[in-house]
Amino acid sequence: MKPGRRLVESGASTCSDAEILAILLGSGGPGYSAVDSARSLLDKYGTLAGLMGRSLDEIASIRGIKTVRAVRLAAAFEFCQRVLKEIDRDL
């Protein structure tokens, strides 16, 4: 099942880290899927937290990522950090 369909049918909490990353990446390329690229990122950096804060060039070096997709991931991580700051400030 494709990650986006899993999210729609079963909820975001049922998706693996690789599936969530794949949704953010959008698509793969010839011979590999967005999930393949997401798994490559997780294989290299270990966790989502390990991936955060990496340079755009470093992320873009993974097969199928390139600059536009690296920018999407960086924006998503920044979004998460800002939400966490707001939550922390409101406590």
N, CA, C and O atoms as CSV, one atom per row, in Angstrom:
chain,resi,resn,atom,element,x,y,z
A,1,MET,N,N,0.853,-1.176,0.000
A,1,MET,CA,C,0.000,0.000,0.000
A,1,MET,C,C,0.902,1.243,0.000
A,1,MET,O,O,1.891,1.300,0.731
A,2,LYS,N,N,0.555,2.221,-0.814
A,2,LYS,CA,C,1.320,3.457,-0.873
A,2,LYS,C,C,1.152,4.229,0.433
A,2,LYS,O,O,0.096,4.168,1.064
A,3,PRO,N,N,2.195,4.955,0.838
A,3,PRO,CA,C,2.153,5.647,2.129
A,3,PRO,C,C,0.989,6.633,2.269
A,3,PRO,O,O,0.354,6.696,3.323
A,4,GLY,N,N,0.711,7.391,1.229
A,4,GLY,CA,C,-0.400,8.342,1.314
A,4,GLY,C,C,-1.738,7.655,1.526
A,4,GLY,O,O,-2.578,8.135,2.286
A,5,ARG,N,N,-1.930,6.536,0.853
A,5,ARG,CA,C,-3.171,5.777,1.016
A,5,ARG,C,C,-3.267,5.206,2.429
A,5,ARG,O,O,-4.339,5.206,3.034
A,6,ARG,N,N,-2.131,4.717,2.955
A,6,ARG,CA,C,-2.126,4.186,4.332
A,6,ARG,C,C,-2.542,5.286,5.306
A,6,ARG,O,O,-3.338,5.047,6.214
A,7,LEU,N,N,-2.002,6.490,5.116
A,7,LEU,CA,C,-2.338,7.587,6.003
A,7,LEU,C,C,-3.832,7.896,5.934
A,7,LEU,O,O,-4.479,8.073,6.967
A,8,VAL,N,N,-4.379,7.961,4.725
A,8,VAL,CA,C,-5.801,8.268,4.545
A,8,VAL,C,C,-6.674,7.180,5.163
A,8,VAL,O,O,-7.639,7.478,5.866
A,9,GLU,N,N,-6.337,5.934,4.903
A,9,GLU,CA,C,-7.201,4.827,5.329
A,9,GLU,C,C,-7.022,4.434,6.786
A,9,GLU,O,O,-7.980,4.018,7.439
A,10,SER,N,N,-5.791,4.563,7.308
A,10,SER,CA,C,-5.521,4.042,8.645
A,10,SER,C,C,-5.062,5.091,9.644
A,10,SER,O,O,-5.001,4.818,10.843
A,11,GLY,N,N,-4.739,6.288,9.164
A,11,GLY,CA,C,-4.281,7.347,10.063
A,11,GLY,C,C,-2.769,7.487,10.049
A,11,GLY,O,O,-2.041,6.525,9.805
A,12,ALA,N,N,-2.315,8.696,10.314
A,12,ALA,CA,C,-0.880,9.002,10.268
A,12,ALA,C,C,-0.081,8.179,11.271
A,12,ALA,O,O,1.069,7.832,11.005
A,13,SER,N,N,-0.665,7.866,12.403
A,13,SER,CA,C,0.081,7.141,13.445
A,13,SER,C,C,0.430,5.709,13.027
A,13,SER,O,O,1.295,5.079,13.635
A,14,THR,N,N,-0.236,5.198,11.995
A,14,THR,CA,C,0.069,3.835,11.535
A,14,THR,C,C,1.226,3.805,10.542
A,14,THR,O,O,1.732,2.733,10.209
A,15,CYS,N,N,1.643,4.971,10.072
A,15,CYS,CA,C,2.721,5.039,9.079
A,15,CYS,C,C,4.084,4.952,9.761
A,15,CYS,O,O,4.284,5.485,10.853
A,16,SER,N,N,4.997,4.283,9.112
A,16,SER,CA,C,6.369,4.213,9.602
A,16,SER,C,C,7.066,5.547,9.340
A,16,SER,O,O,6.559,6.388,8.598
A,17,ASP,N,N,8.229,5.729,9.957
A,17,ASP,CA,C,9.010,6.940,9.704
A,17,ASP,C,C,9.342,7.056,8.214
A,17,ASP,O,O,9.280,8.147,7.647
A,18,ALA,N,N,9.691,5.940,7.585
A,18,ALA,CA,C,10.019,5.964,6.157
A,18,ALA,C,C,8.805,6.372,5.327
A,18,ALA,O,O,8.947,7.101,4.345
A,19,GLU,N,N,7.622,5.916,5.706
A,19,GLU,CA,C,6.418,6.280,4.961
A,19,GLU,C,C,6.093,7.764,5.118
A,19,GLU,O,O,5.691,8.412,4.151
A,20,ILE,N,N,6.260,8.307,6.318
A,20,ILE,CA,C,6.027,9.738,6.528
A,20,ILE,C,C,7.007,10.553,5.703
A,20,ILE,O,O,6.614,11.522,5.053
A,21,LEU,N,N,8.285,10.170,5.721
A,21,LEU,CA,C,9.279,10.858,4.893
A,21,LEU,C,C,8.928,10.752,3.416
A,21,LEU,O,O,9.049,11.728,2.675
A,22,ALA,N,N,8.497,9.580,2.989
A,22,ALA,CA,C,8.136,9.374,1.579
A,22,ALA,C,C,6.984,10.286,1.167
A,22,ALA,O,O,6.977,10.803,0.050
A,23,ILE,N,N,6.024,10.487,2.043
A,23,ILE,CA,C,4.911,11.393,1.746
A,23,ILE,C,C,5.449,12.805,1.541
A,23,ILE,O,O,5.018,13.506,0.626
A,24,LEU,N,N,6.381,13.222,2.381
A,24,LEU,CA,C,6.974,14.552,2.233
A,24,LEU,C,C,7.794,14.665,0.949
A,24,LEU,O,O,7.803,15.713,0.304
A,25,LEU,N,N,8.475,13.594,0.584
A,25,LEU,CA,C,9.285,13.605,-0.641
A,25,LEU,C,C,8.420,13.654,-1.887
A,25,LEU,O,O,8.793,14.272,-2.883
A,26,GLY,N,N,7.271,13.007,-1.834
A,26,GLY,CA,C,6.313,13.056,-2.937
A,26,GLY,C,C,6.417,11.915,-3.923
A,26,GLY,O,O,5.421,11.242,-4.188
A,27,SER,N,N,7.588,11.681,-4.468
A,27,SER,CA,C,7.720,10.613,-5.463
A,27,SER,C,C,9.163,10.149,-5.515
A,27,SER,O,O,10.060,10.777,-4.953
A,28,GLY,N,N,9.361,9.056,-6.190
A,28,GLY,CA,C,10.700,8.514,-6.396
A,28,GLY,C,C,11.195,8.896,-7.774
A,28,GLY,O,O,11.027,10.031,-8.219
A,29,GLY,N,N,11.797,7.950,-8.430
A,29,GLY,CA,C,12.312,8.169,-9.767
A,29,GLY,C,C,12.358,6.845,-10.495
A,29,GLY,O,O,11.818,5.850,-10.011
A,30,PRO,N,N,12.993,6.819,-11.648
A,30,PRO,CA,C,13.086,5.565,-12.410
A,30,PRO,C,C,13.778,4.461,-11.602
A,30,PRO,O,O,14.961,4.568,-11.280
A,31,GLY,N,N,13.054,3.436,-11.290
A,31,GLY,CA,C,13.641,2.289,-10.604
A,31,GLY,C,C,13.677,2.364,-9.093
A,31,GLY,O,O,14.184,1.441,-8.455
A,32,TYR,N,N,13.159,3.426,-8.492
A,32,TYR,CA,C,13.112,3.501,-7.038
A,32,TYR,C,C,11.923,4.369,-6.625
A,32,TYR,O,O,11.484,5.246,-7.370
A,33,SER,N,N,11.425,4.109,-5.445
A,33,SER,CA,C,10.251,4.823,-4.950
A,33,SER,C,C,10.664,5.878,-3.927
A,33,SER,O,O,11.813,5.924,-3.488
A,34,ALA,N,N,9.719,6.710,-3.565
A,34,ALA,CA,C,9.959,7.681,-2.495
A,34,ALA,C,C,10.271,6.947,-1.195
A,34,ALA,O,O,11.072,7.427,-0.393
A,35,VAL,N,N,9.651,5.794,-0.978
A,35,VAL,CA,C,9.935,5.000,0.228
A,35,VAL,C,C,11.382,4.511,0.192
A,35,VAL,O,O,12.045,4.491,1.229
A,36,ASP,N,N,11.881,4.118,-0.975
A,36,ASP,CA,C,13.281,3.707,-1.088
A,36,ASP,C,C,14.212,4.846,-0.689
A,36,ASP,O,O,15.169,4.636,0.057
A,37,SER,N,N,13.933,6.060,-1.187
A,37,SER,CA,C,14.751,7.224,-0.835
A,37,SER,C,C,14.658,7.512,0.663
A,37,SER,O,O,15.664,7.807,1.307
A,38,ALA,N,N,13.462,7.426,1.205
A,38,ALA,CA,C,13.270,7.662,2.636
A,38,ALA,C,C,14.044,6.638,3.466
A,38,ALA,O,O,14.671,6.991,4.464
A,39,ARG,N,N,13.999,5.396,3.058
A,39,ARG,CA,C,14.751,4.361,3.788
A,39,ARG,C,C,16.251,4.618,3.700
A,39,ARG,O,O,16.979,4.383,4.665
A,40,SER,N,N,16.716,5.100,2.549
A,40,SER,CA,C,18.139,5.434,2.404
A,40,SER,C,C,18.532,6.539,3.381
A,40,SER,O,O,19.603,6.486,3.984
A,41,LEU,N,N,17.668,7.536,3.537
A,41,LEU,CA,C,17.933,8.604,4.500
A,41,LEU,C,C,18.023,8.050,5.916
A,41,LEU,O,O,18.933,8.391,6.671
A,42,LEU,N,N,17.075,7.198,6.265
A,42,LEU,CA,C,17.067,6.631,7.617
A,42,LEU,C,C,18.229,5.668,7.833
A,42,LEU,O,O,18.766,5.585,8.937
A,43,ASP,N,N,18.617,4.946,6.801
A,43,ASP,CA,C,19.786,4.065,6.910
A,43,ASP,C,C,21.045,4.879,7.182
A,43,ASP,O,O,21.897,4.475,7.974
A,44,LYS,N,N,21.157,6.024,6.523
A,44,LYS,CA,C,22.355,6.855,6.661
A,44,LYS,C,C,22.387,7.607,7.989
A,44,LYS,O,O,23.436,7.693,8.627
A,45,TYR,N,N,21.244,8.154,8.410
A,45,TYR,CA,C,21.208,9.016,9.588
A,45,TYR,C,C,20.579,8.374,10.820
A,45,TYR,O,O,20.591,8.964,11.900
A,46,GLY,N,N,20.038,7.190,10.668
A,46,GLY,CA,C,19.543,6.420,11.816
A,46,GLY,C,C,18.116,6.707,12.223
A,46,GLY,O,O,17.303,5.788,12.325
A,47,THR,N,N,17.801,7.964,12.457
A,47,THR,CA,C,16.472,8.345,12.951
A,47,THR,C,C,16.049,9.666,12.319
A,47,THR,O,O,16.842,10.335,11.657
A,48,LEU,N,N,14.796,10.025,12.532
A,48,LEU,CA,C,14.334,11.331,12.077
A,48,LEU,C,C,15.119,12.442,12.769
A,48,LEU,O,O,15.487,13.434,12.140
A,49,ALA,N,N,15.374,12.270,14.072
A,49,ALA,CA,C,16.160,13.260,14.812
A,49,ALA,C,C,17.580,13.348,14.259
A,49,ALA,O,O,18.161,14.432,14.209
A,50,GLY,N,N,18.136,12.220,13.848
A,50,GLY,CA,C,19.472,12.217,13.264
A,50,GLY,C,C,19.516,12.912,11.919
A,50,GLY,O,O,20.563,13.410,11.505
A,51,LEU,N,N,18.397,12.948,11.244
A,51,LEU,CA,C,18.297,13.603,9.944
A,51,LEU,C,C,18.131,15.115,10.087
A,51,LEU,O,O,18.596,15.875,9.239
A,52,MET,N,N,17.470,15.548,11.154
A,52,MET,CA,C,17.231,16.980,11.368
A,52,MET,C,C,18.552,17.724,11.496
A,52,MET,O,O,19.509,17.223,12.088
A,53,GLY,N,N,18.588,18.899,10.945
A,53,GLY,CA,C,19.763,19.739,11.077
A,53,GLY,C,C,20.875,19.438,10.089
A,53,GLY,O,O,21.898,20.124,10.089
A,54,ARG,N,N,20.702,18.439,9.256
A,54,ARG,CA,C,21.705,18.148,8.219
A,54,ARG,C,C,21.628,19.224,7.142
A,54,ARG,O,O,20.577,19.826,6.925
A,55,SER,N,N,22.727,19.453,6.487
A,55,SER,CA,C,22.742,20.480,5.436
A,55,SER,C,C,21.922,20.012,4.238
A,55,SER,O,O,21.727,18.815,4.027
A,56,LEU,N,N,21.450,20.978,3.461
A,56,LEU,CA,C,20.699,20.655,2.253
A,56,LEU,C,C,21.540,19.813,1.304
A,56,LEU,O,O,21.038,18.858,0.710
A,57,ASP,N,N,22.811,20.158,1.159
A,57,ASP,CA,C,23.695,19.395,0.266
A,57,ASP,C,C,23.850,17.952,0.730
A,57,ASP,O,O,23.878,17.029,-0.084
A,58,GLU,N,N,23.950,17.767,2.028
A,58,GLU,CA,C,24.101,16.419,2.579
A,58,GLU,C,C,22.857,15.577,2.312
A,58,GLU,O,O,22.956,14.425,1.892
A,59,ILE,N,N,21.699,16.157,2.557
A,59,ILE,CA,C,20.443,15.444,2.314
A,59,ILE,C,C,20.264,15.190,0.821
A,59,ILE,O,O,19.830,14.113,0.413
A,60,ALA,N,N,20.602,16.186,0.014
A,60,ALA,CA,C,20.420,16.079,-1.438
A,60,ALA,C,C,21.357,15.062,-2.082
A,60,ALA,O,O,21.175,14.703,-3.245
A,61,SER,N,N,22.351,14.599,-1.342
A,61,SER,CA,C,23.279,13.609,-1.896
A,61,SER,C,C,22.676,12.204,-1.950
A,61,SER,O,O,23.236,11.311,-2.586
A,62,ILE,N,N,21.542,12.010,-1.289
A,62,ILE,CA,C,20.869,10.709,-1.287
A,62,ILE,C,C,20.118,10.544,-2.600
A,62,ILE,O,O,19.475,11.476,-3.084
A,63,ARG,N,N,20.208,9.357,-3.164
A,63,ARG,CA,C,19.527,9.069,-4.432
A,63,ARG,C,C,18.052,9.442,-4.356
A,63,ARG,O,O,17.334,9.015,-3.451
A,64,GLY,N,N,17.615,10.245,-5.320
A,64,GLY,CA,C,16.209,10.607,-5.416
A,64,GLY,C,C,15.805,11.832,-4.621
A,64,GLY,O,O,14.641,12.231,-4.670
A,65,ILE,N,N,16.727,12.444,-3.890
A,65,ILE,CA,C,16.335,13.575,-3.061
A,65,ILE,C,C,16.502,14.899,-3.806
A,65,ILE,O,O,15.507,15.588,-4.028
A,66,LYS,N,N,17.667,15.268,-4.186
A,66,LYS,CA,C,17.979,16.535,-4.859
A,66,LYS,C,C,17.550,17.727,-4.011
A,66,LYS,O,O,16.976,17.559,-2.935
A,67,THR,N,N,17.827,18.907,-4.494
A,67,THR,CA,C,17.659,20.122,-3.688
A,67,THR,C,C,16.206,20.411,-3.318
A,67,THR,O,O,15.925,20.736,-2.165
A,68,VAL,N,N,15.283,20.301,-4.263
A,68,VAL,CA,C,13.885,20.642,-3.972
A,68,VAL,C,C,13.325,19.762,-2.862
A,68,VAL,O,O,12.637,20.261,-1.971
A,69,ARG,N,N,13.599,18.493,-2.899
A,69,ARG,CA,C,13.094,17.587,-1.868
A,69,ARG,C,C,13.816,17.804,-0.538
A,69,ARG,O,O,13.207,17.687,0.526
A,70,ALA,N,N,15.093,18.116,-0.595
A,70,ALA,CA,C,15.843,18.435,0.632
A,70,ALA,C,C,15.248,19.685,1.286
A,70,ALA,O,O,15.140,19.754,2.510
A,71,VAL,N,N,14.868,20.661,0.478
A,71,VAL,CA,C,14.237,21.881,0.999
A,71,VAL,C,C,12.902,21.543,1.661
A,71,VAL,O,O,12.592,22.078,2.726
A,72,ARG,N,N,12.114,20.671,1.050
A,72,ARG,CA,C,10.836,20.247,1.657
A,72,ARG,C,C,11.068,19.633,3.034
A,72,ARG,O,O,10.357,19.948,3.988
A,73,LEU,N,N,12.060,18.761,3.132
A,73,LEU,CA,C,12.348,18.124,4.416
A,73,LEU,C,C,12.823,19.149,5.440
A,73,LEU,O,O,12.399,19.121,6.595
A,74,ALA,N,N,13.702,20.049,5.017
A,74,ALA,CA,C,14.193,21.081,5.941
A,74,ALA,C,C,13.029,21.945,6.442
A,74,ALA,O,O,12.980,22.299,7.620
A,75,ALA,N,N,12.101,22.282,5.553
A,75,ALA,CA,C,10.932,23.074,5.949
A,75,ALA,C,C,10.050,22.294,6.922
A,75,ALA,O,O,9.545,22.858,7.892
A,76,ALA,N,N,9.868,21.021,6.669
A,76,ALA,CA,C,9.049,20.195,7.569
A,76,ALA,C,C,9.680,20.098,8.954
A,76,ALA,O,O,8.979,20.154,9.964
A,77,PHE,N,N,10.998,19.952,9.002
A,77,PHE,CA,C,11.680,19.883,10.297
A,77,PHE,C,C,11.591,21.220,11.029
A,77,PHE,O,O,11.388,21.249,12.243
A,78,GLU,N,N,11.739,22.316,10.306
A,78,GLU,CA,C,11.614,23.637,10.920
A,78,GLU,C,C,10.195,23.849,11.441
A,78,GLU,O,O,10.000,24.413,12.517
A,79,PHE,N,N,9.215,23.396,10.677
A,79,PHE,CA,C,7.821,23.466,11.104
A,79,PHE,C,C,7.644,22.755,12.444
A,79,PHE,O,O,7.028,23.291,13.366
A,80,CYS,N,N,8.186,21.553,12.541
A,80,CYS,CA,C,8.088,20.768,13.786
A,80,CYS,C,C,8.752,21.493,14.950
A,80,CYS,O,O,8.203,21.541,16.051
A,81,GLN,N,N,9.924,22.051,14.709
A,81,GLN,CA,C,10.629,22.759,15.772
A,81,GLN,C,C,9.826,23.960,16.260
A,81,GLN,O,O,9.766,24.224,17.461
A,82,ARG,N,N,9.212,24.683,15.336
A,82,ARG,CA,C,8.422,25.849,15.721
A,82,ARG,C,C,7.178,25.449,16.505
A,82,ARG,O,O,6.812,26.116,17.473
A,83,VAL,N,N,6.532,24.372,16.096
A,83,VAL,CA,C,5.359,23.885,16.846
A,83,VAL,C,C,5.780,23.488,18.257
A,83,VAL,O,O,5.097,23.828,19.223
A,84,LEU,N,N,6.889,22.778,18.386
A,84,LEU,CA,C,7.356,22.368,19.714
A,84,LEU,C,C,7.693,23.569,20.593
A,84,LEU,O,O,7.426,23.549,21.794
A,85,LYS,N,N,8.280,24.617,20.003
A,85,LYS,CA,C,8.567,25.840,20.765
A,85,LYS,C,C,7.276,26.486,21.262
A,85,LYS,O,O,7.204,26.948,22.401
A,86,GLU,N,N,6.257,26.515,20.401
A,86,GLU,CA,C,4.968,27.086,20.805
A,86,GLU,C,C,4.348,26.290,21.943
A,86,GLU,O,O,3.823,26.856,22.902
A,87,ILE,N,N,4.417,24.974,21.821
A,87,ILE,CA,C,3.853,24.120,22.875
A,87,ILE,C,C,4.587,24.349,24.180
A,87,ILE,O,O,3.966,24.476,25.235
A,88,ASP,N,N,5.917,24.401,24.108
A,88,ASP,CA,C,6.749,24.611,25.299
A,88,ASP,C,C,6.441,25.974,25.928
A,88,ASP,O,O,6.377,26.094,27.152
A,89,ARG,N,N,6.252,26.994,25.095
A,89,ARG,CA,C,5.968,28.339,25.578
A,89,ARG,C,C,4.600,28.396,26.256
A,89,ARG,O,O,4.412,29.156,27.206
A,90,ASP,N,N,3.651,27.603,25.779
A,90,ASP,CA,C,2.294,27.612,26.320
A,90,ASP,C,C,2.144,26.795,27.597
A,90,ASP,O,O,1.122,26.897,28.276
A,91,LEU,N,N,3.134,25.998,27.931
A,91,LEU,CA,C,3.020,25.165,29.145
A,91,LEU,C,C,3.278,25.927,30.401
A,91,LEU,O,O,3.217,25.359,31.492
